[in-house]
Amino acid sequence: MIDRREDHINLIDDDQFWDGVYDQYLSKDLCLPVECSQYAVRDVADSIVCPPDCGYCCKHYKRVQVTDRDVDRLLEHTGINITQDTYMHGECTYLNIQGGCMFLSDNSCTVYKHRPDACYFMPIQWMYNYDTEGKQINKNLYIRIECKQAVQAIRSIFRSLLKYNPELQLLPTLAVVKHG
């Protein structure tokens, strides 16, 4: 008889499997099997470790959503007023970073400690789901796969999820199911 618990631990530790996850989900949003809450968002954000001198996100996006709080924080802590580099689109304000972010220097963020919230949470996203009557039923947490660090964060989340929920099993499709 196959020990299913042993199988999913091996999958978590299988580097080749996670390289395949990167290849299969590159430039896609991957839904995480955790309830979207402030704690989950923080845990996911803390599990993403960007290497020094990467700058990938800062070079490949055309805009970053900013809030009044972001603008004020940057002005207060750096003396930089970004309002002249922002524009409205719908109800949101964006910082134009087409051609690269103004805060990127030698592939490092010069305002990292005070960066906009959208940058802090990158590549995390949350999306609402609605029932057929338009009532919000839940909020899902996603990670955008643009780099191997995002995959390592997902791997860490699954490892933690399986550690604290031994009745769960990770399948090769990244589905988590109860077994036993």
Buried (B, 14 or more C-beta within 10 A) or exposed (E): EEEEBEBBBEBBEEEEBBEEBBEEBBEEBBEBBBEBEEEBBEBBBEBBEBEEEBBBBBEEBEBBBBEEEBBEBBBEEBEBEBEEEBEEEEEEBBBBBEEEBBBBEEEBBBBEEBBBBBBBBBBBBBEEEEEEEEEEEEEBBBBBBBBBBBBBBBBBBBBEBBEEEEEBBBEEEBEBEEEE
